């Protein structure tokens, strides 16, 4: 149905598309080198194999010929020994295959050159090196500037420092120049991102949400898929950074900062809200008395040694035996008492007391946690379909205690009318005919009792009809005599059976 003819008008390539039969209802747009045939095709000729191809080629040839006739009917002119025609303005607005390219964002140097009217002149990649008398690249690998065999010596200025490392200084300047160029390159990356549907930004939580569906055709193309996803991530991140840099800034300790707004997205917590910690004995006392804890420094100044020492513990002033080798005895004190030993005993008692309080605080916290664990285990046990009846238990696990429902008793005094009505209802239930009896169940129960009595009677009759002890004894003697008379194989067989 469609035939395409490419032609060149001296500026760019154009494609001419023609369809259908051009004999009737033919409309041509010569300006856009196209022809449109609105006559429906003959369906009877579209399913004849080779005849169909011949039919479509004939239609395309006729319509193309009509278009060429219209082109050659235009006035001609000779330009550089070539006969040309001036095409009229197009009358058909065809959609572009791709979107109109956006103007490229100019770099810092291009903006400066444009403001100063500097015209950039393209320089050749290769330059002539006077030292090696050959052409070398202007920059990069194997260039004259990077040839270490050629640049192994550096000229020192007349007033320069002879001890200065000029080769190292040259390398440092080169690295600074490379870093500066890389920074400018990153700054020149496009900061303007256009989205058909604007994304949702939450600057307070530093997050961006893009609700535009992904292009499924680009998600199964291997490396092209990675490039597509990276481009999307880069654009959305750029929009987030643009919103952050649009906020008002302030300098705090020589650092430029911004004040983020309150988050608008409520994200769920990863873990549950921590419960308040169980306060120790001292913390509860300090809170009741309104005592505010002030953090003291770990080091204190020792007046004896004129140095800073730890307040407590190892190498502290209180534990320095060389400094505390003497103890002052009170005026009314016992001169024979061991005050140094008494001081050591008091210190040990204080340490033991602190350790006991620490263990008590730990046990209080552990008890609080164990109660929570037991409650959680109990809830987990009864959370099955059988309410924990068939739930496996851990070794040495104690049975969880269930809280029984408290039985509510009626008051013994007060409401007399309610007690009278309850008693009358019980009496009427016993004496009246309203009591329902299941006759089938009663008959079945009586029949079972009768059968049981018969079986017991039969068992008693069997016991009473057995032989006496004398008869059993005579029978035993008879078998003993028979055993003595037996000889040969019969005796062996009898013995085996007896064994």
C-alpha positions in Angstrom: 0.0 0.0 0.0 2.8 2.4 0.7 5.8 3.3 -1.4 8.6 5.7 -0.3 10.8 7.8 -2.6 13.8 9.6 -1.2 15.0 12.8 -2.9 17.6 15.4 -2.0 16.7 19.1 -2.4 20.3 20.4 -1.6 19.7 20.9 2.2 18.3 17.7 3.8 16.8 14.4 3.0 13.0 14.3 2.5 10.7 11.2 2.2 7.7 11.1 -0.1 4.9 8.8 0.8 2.1 7.9 -1.5 -0.8 5.5 -1.1 -3.9 4.4 -3.0 -5.3 5.2 -6.4 -4.6 8.8 -7.7 -7.1 8.9 -10.5 -10.1 10.0 -8.4 -10.1 12.3 -5.3 -6.4 12.9 -5.5 -5.0 15.5 -3.1 -1.3 16.4 -3.2 0.9 18.5 -1.0 3.8 19.4 -3.3 5.4 21.5 -0.6 5.9 18.4 1.6 6.5 16.0 -1.3 3.5 13.9 -0.4 0.3 12.6 -1.9 -2.8 11.2 -0.2 -5.3 8.9 -1.9 -8.6 8.7 0.0 -10.2 6.1 -2.3 -10.7 2.7 -0.4 -8.7 -0.2 -1.7 -10.4 -3.1 -3.6 -10.7 -5.9 -1.0 -11.2 -8.6 -3.6 -7.6 -7.9 -4.9 -6.0 -7.9 -1.5 -6.0 -11.7 -1.0 -4.6 -13.0 -4.3 -0.9 -13.5 -3.5 1.3 -12.1 -6.3 -1.6 -10.4 -7.9 -2.0 -8.3 -4.7 1.6 -7.1 -4.9 1.2 -6.2 -8.5 -2.0 -4.3 -7.7 -0.4 -2.3 -4.8 2.7 -1.5 -6.9 0.5 -0.2 -9.8 -1.4 2.1 -7.3 1.9 3.4 -5.8 3.4 4.0 -9.3 0.3 5.9 -10.5 0.2 8.2 -7.4 3.9 8.8 -7.5 3.7 9.7 -11.2 0.9 12.3 -10.5 3.1 13.8 -7.8 6.1 14.1 -10.1 3.9 15.6 -12.8 2.9 18.3 -10.3 6.5 18.9 -9.3 7.8 19.2 -12.9 4.9 21.7 -13.7 6.5 24.2 -11.3 8.8 27.0 -12.7 12.5 25.9 -12.9 15.8 27.7 -12.4 19.4 26.8 -12.9 21.6 27.0 -9.8 25.3 26.0 -10.2 24.6 24.1 -13.4 21.7 22.1 -11.8 18.1 22.5 -12.7 16.0 23.1 -9.5 12.4 24.0 -8.6 11.2 26.2 -5.8 8.8 24.1 -3.7 5.7 26.0 -2.3 4.9 26.1 1.4 3.6 22.8 2.8 -0.1 22.5 3.3 0.0 19.3 5.4 1.2 19.4 9.0 2.9 16.1 9.6 3.8 15.1 13.2 7.5 14.8 14.0 9.0 11.4 14.6 10.9 12.8 17.6 10.3 15.8 19.9 11.8 19.2 19.0 15.4 19.2 20.4 15.8 21.5 23.4 18.4 24.3 23.3 21.6 23.1 24.8 22.6 24.7 28.0 25.7 26.7 27.5 28.8 26.0 29.6 30.5 28.6 31.8 33.1 29.3 29.2 30.6 29.5 26.3 28.5 32.1 28.3 31.6 34.1 29.0 32.8 34.0 25.4 29.3 35.0 24.2 29.2 38.0 26.5 32.7 39.1 25.4 32.1 38.4 21.8 34.9 35.8 21.5 34.6 33.4 18.6 35.9 30.0 19.3 38.4 28.7 16.8 38.8 25.0 16.5 42.4 23.9 16.9 44.0 20.8 15.4 44.5 17.8 17.6 48.1 17.3 16.6 50.9 19.9 17.0 54.5 19.9 15.9 57.0 19.1 18.7 60.3 21.0 18.2 62.2 18.7 20.5 61.4 15.4 18.8 60.7 17.0 15.4 57.5 15.0 15.1 53.7 15.6 15.4 52.3 14.8 18.8 48.8 15.1 20.4 48.0 18.5 21.8 46.7 17.0 25.1 46.5 13.7 26.8 48.4 10.4 26.2 51.7 10.7 24.4 51.5 14.5 24.3 54.6 16.7 24.5 53.5 18.0 28.0 53.2 14.4 29.4 56.5 13.1 28.0 58.5 12.4 31.1 61.7 11.6 29.1 61.5 15.1 27.5 60.4 17.0 30.7 62.8 15.5 33.1 64.3 18.9 33.9 62.6 22.2 34.9 64.2 25.6 34.6 64.6 27.3 37.9 64.0 31.1 37.9 66.9 33.4 38.8 65.4 34.4 42.1 64.0 31.0 42.8 64.7 28.7 45.8 67.3 26.1 44.8 65.9 23.7 47.4 62.3 23.8 46.1 60.9 20.7 44.3 59.8 22.3 41.1 59.0 19.0 39.4 56.7 18.1 42.3 55.2 21.6 42.2 54.5 21.2 38.5 52.7 17.9 39.1 50.6 19.5 41.8 49.6 22.3 39.5 48.6 19.8 36.9 46.5 17.9 39.3 44.8 21.1 40.5 44.0 22.0 36.9 42.5 18.6 36.1 40.4 18.8 39.3 39.2 22.3 38.3 38.2 21.2 34.8 36.3 18.2 36.3 34.5 20.5 38.7 33.5 22.9 35.9 32.4 19.9 33.8 30.1 18.7 36.6 28.8 22.2 37.1 27.9 22.5 33.4 25.7 19.4 33.5 22.2 20.4 32.7 20.3 21.5 35.9 17.0 22.1 34.0 14.8 19.0 33.9 11.4 19.1 32.2 8.7 16.5 33.2 5.4 16.1 31.5 3.9 15.3 34.9 5.6 17.0 37.8 7.0 14.7 40.5 6.0 14.9 44.2 8.8 16.3 46.3 9.2 16.0 50.1 12.2 18.2 50.8 11.8 17.7 54.6 12.5 13.9 54.3 14.9 14.4 51.3 12.7 12.2 49.0 11.1 12.4 45.6 8.2 10.3 44.2 7.8 9.9 40.4 4.3 8.6 39.6 4.9 8.5 35.8 4.7 4.8 34.6 7.9 3.3 33.2 8.2 2.6 29.5 7.9 -1.2 29.2 9.5 -1.2 25.8 12.8 0.0 27.4 12.8 -2.4 30.3 14.0 -5.4 28.3 16.9 -4.1 26.3 19.9 -5.0 28.5 22.4 -2.2 28.8 19.8 0.3 27.3 17.6 -0.5 30.3 20.3 0.5 32.8 20.9 3.7 30.9 17.2 4.5 30.9 16.8 3.9 34.7 20.0 5.8 35.5 18.7 8.8 33.4 15.4 8.7 35.3 17.1 8.6 38.7 19.5 11.4 37.7 16.6 13.7 36.5 14.5 13.1 39.7 17.6 13.6 41.9 18.4 16.8 40.1 14.8 18.1 40.7 15.2 17.3 44.4 18.5 19.1 44.6 17.1 22.1 42.7 14.3 22.4 45.4 16.9 22.1 48.2 19.2 24.8 46.7 16.1 27.1 46.3 15.7 27.2 50.1 17.1 30.2 52.0 20.7 29.6 53.2 22.7 30.7 56.2 26.3 30.3 57.2 27.0 28.4 60.4 30.7 28.0 61.5 31.9 28.9 58.0 29.6 26.2 56.4 26.6 27.1 54.2 23.4 25.4 55.5 19.7 25.4 54.7 16.8 24.9 57.1 14.7 22.0 55.8 10.9 22.3 56.1 8.7 19.9 58.0 8.3 16.5 56.2 5.0 15.9 54.5 5.3 12.1 54.1 4.5 10.0 57.1 6.7 7.0 56.9 6.2 3.9 59.2 8.7 3.1 61.9 11.0 0.1 61.4 10.6 -0.9 65.1 8.1 -0.2 67.8 8.3 2.9 69.9 10.7 2.2 72.8 9.1 2.0 76.2 10.3 4.2 79.0 13.3 2.7 80.8 12.7 1.6 84.4 14.3 4.2 86.7 16.9 3.1 89.3 16.5 3.7 93.0 18.7 6.8 92.9 16.9 8.2 89.8 13.5 7.8 91.5 14.8 9.5 94.7 16.4 12.4 92.8 13.1 12.9 90.8 11.1 13.0 94.0 13.4 15.5 95.6 13.9 17.6 92.5 17.6 16.9 92.2 19.1 17.7 88.8 22.1 15.6 87.9 25.1 17.6 86.8 27.8 15.8 84.8 31.1 16.3 86.4 34.4 16.0 84.6 36.4 12.8 84.7 39.7 14.6 85.6 40.3 16.8 88.6 43.3 18.8 89.7 45.4 17.3 92.5 46.8 19.9 94.8 49.6 17.6 96.1 51.1 16.6 92.8 49.9 19.7 90.9 48.6 17.5 88.0 45.3 16.4 86.7 44.2 12.9 87.8 41.1 10.8 87.4 38.3 11.4 89.9 37.8 7.7 90.6 39.4 4.4 89.8 42.9 3.6 88.5 45.6 6.3 89.1 43.2 8.5 91.0 44.3 10.7 93.9 42.3 8.6 96.4 44.0 5.4 95.3 47.6 6.8 95.3 49.3 4.8 98.1 52.4 6.8 97.9 50.4 10.0 98.6 48.0 8.5 101.2 50.5 6.6 103.3 49.6 8.6 106.5 46.2 9.2 108.1 45.5 11.9 110.6 44.4 10.6 114.0 41.7 12.6 115.9 42.6 14.2 119.2 40.3 11.9 121.2 41.0 8.8 119.1 42.5 5.5 120.1 46.3 5.7 119.3 46.4 1.8 119.0 43.6 1.6 116.4 44.6 0.7 112.8 43.1 3.8 111.0 44.6 2.8 107.6 42.9 -0.6 107.8 39.7 1.0 109.0 39.8 3.2 105.9 40.3 0.2 103.6 37.4 -1.6 105.3 35.1 1.4 104.8 36.1 1.6 101.1 35.3 -2.1 100.6 31.9 -1.7 102.3 31.1 1.2 100.0 32.1 -0.8 96.9 30.0 -3.8 98.0 27.0 -1.5 98.7 27.2 0.1 95.3 27.5 -3.3 93.6 24.5 -4.6 95.5 22.4 -1.6 94.4 23.6 -2.1 90.8 22.5 -5.7 90.9 19.1 -4.7 92.4 18.5 -2.3 89.6 19.4 -4.9 87.0 17.1 -7.5 88.6 14.3 -5.0 88.6 14.7 -4.4 84.9 15.0 -8.1 84.1 11.9 -8.8 86.1 10.0 -6.2 84.2 11.3 -7.6 80.9 10.5 -11.2 81.9 6.9 -10.3 82.6 6.6 -8.8 79.2 8.2 -12.0 77.6 5.8 -14.3 79.5 2.8 -12.3 78.4 4.0 -12.4 74.8 4.6 -16.2 75.0 1.2 -16.7 76.4 -0.5 -14.7 73.7 1.5 -16.7 71.0 0.4 -20.0 72.6 -3.3 -19.2 72.3 -3.1 -17.6 68.9 -3.5 -20.9 67.0 -6.8 -22.4 65.7 -7.0 -24.8 68.7 -6.2 -22.0 71.2 -2.9 -23.7 72.1 -4.3 -27.2 72.8 -1.9 -28.9 70.4 0.9 -26.4 70.6 4.4 -27.9 71.1 6.2 -26.7 74.3 9.8 -26.0 74.8 11.8 -28.2 77.2 11.3 -27.3 80.8 8.6 -24.8 79.9 6.1 -24.1 82.6 2.4 -24.1 81.9 1.1 -20.6 81.4 -1.4 -19.7 84.1 -4.8 -18.6 82.8 -6.8 -16.0 84.7 -10.0 -17.7 85.8 -13.3 -15.8 85.6 -14.4 -14.7 89.0 -17.8 -16.1 90.0 -20.3 -13.5 90.9 -22.5 -14.3 93.9 -25.8 -12.7 94.6 -26.0 -10.4 97.6 -27.1 -12.2 100.9 -29.3 -9.2 101.9 -31.1 -6.4 100.2 -33.2 -7.6 97.2 -35.8 -9.9 98.8 -38.2 -9.9 95.9 -35.6 -11.3 93.5 -34.8 -14.1 96.0 -38.5 -15.0 96.4 -39.1 -15.1 92.6 -36.0 -17.4 92.2 -37.1 -19.8 94.9 -40.7 -20.0 93.5 -39.3 -20.8 90.0 -37.2 -23.6 91.4 -40.2 -25.2 93.3 -42.4 -25.0 90.3 -39.8 -26.7 88.2 -39.5 -29.6 90.6 -43.2 -30.2 91.3 -44.7 -29.2 87.9 -45.1 -31.2 84.7 -42.8 -28.8 82.8 -39.8 -31.1 83.3 -38.8 -32.7 80.0 -37.6 -36.3 80.0 -35.8 -38.1 77.1 -37.6 -41.4 77.1 -35.4 -43.0 74.5 -32.2 -42.2 76.5 -33.8 -43.6 79.7 -34.9 -46.9 78.0 -31.4 -47.3 76.5 -29.8 -46.8 79.9 -32.2 -49.4 81.5 -31.5 -51.9 78.7 -27.8 -51.5 79.2 -28.1 -52.1 83.0 -30.2 -55.3 82.3 -27.5 -56.7 79.9 -24.8 -56.0 82.4 -26.7 -57.9 85.2 -27.1 -60.9 82.9 -23.4 -61.0 82.1 -22.5 -60.9 85.8 -24.8 -63.8 86.5 -23.3 -65.9 83.8 -19.8 -65.2 85.1 -20.8 -66.3 88.6 -22.3 -69.6 87.2 -19.1 -70.4 85.3 -17.0 -70.0 88.5 -19.3 -72.1 90.6 -19.3 -75.0 88.0 -15.5 -75.6 88.1 -13.9 -78.8 89.4 -12.8 -79.1 93.0 -9.1 -79.0 94.1 -9.1 -82.8 94.7 -10.1 -83.5 91.1 -7.4 -81.2 89.9 -4.8 -83.0 92.0 -5.9 -86.4 90.7 -5.7 -85.1 87.1 -2.1 -83.9 87.8 -1.0 -87.3 89.2 -2.5 -89.0 86.1 -0.3 -86.9 83.8 2.8 -87.6 85.9 2.2 -91.3 85.6 1.7 -91.1 81.8 4.9 -89.1 81.5 6.9 -91.9 83.3 5.4 -94.6 81.1 6.3 -92.8 77.9 9.5 -93.7 76.1 11.2 -93.0 72.8 10.2 -90.2 70.5 6.9 -89.7 72.1 8.6 -88.9 75.4 10.9 -86.4 73.8 8.0 -84.7 72.1 6.0 -84.5 75.4 9.0 -83.1 77.1 9.4 -80.4 74.5 5.8 -79.5 74.8 6.1 -79.4 78.6 9.1 -77.1 78.4 
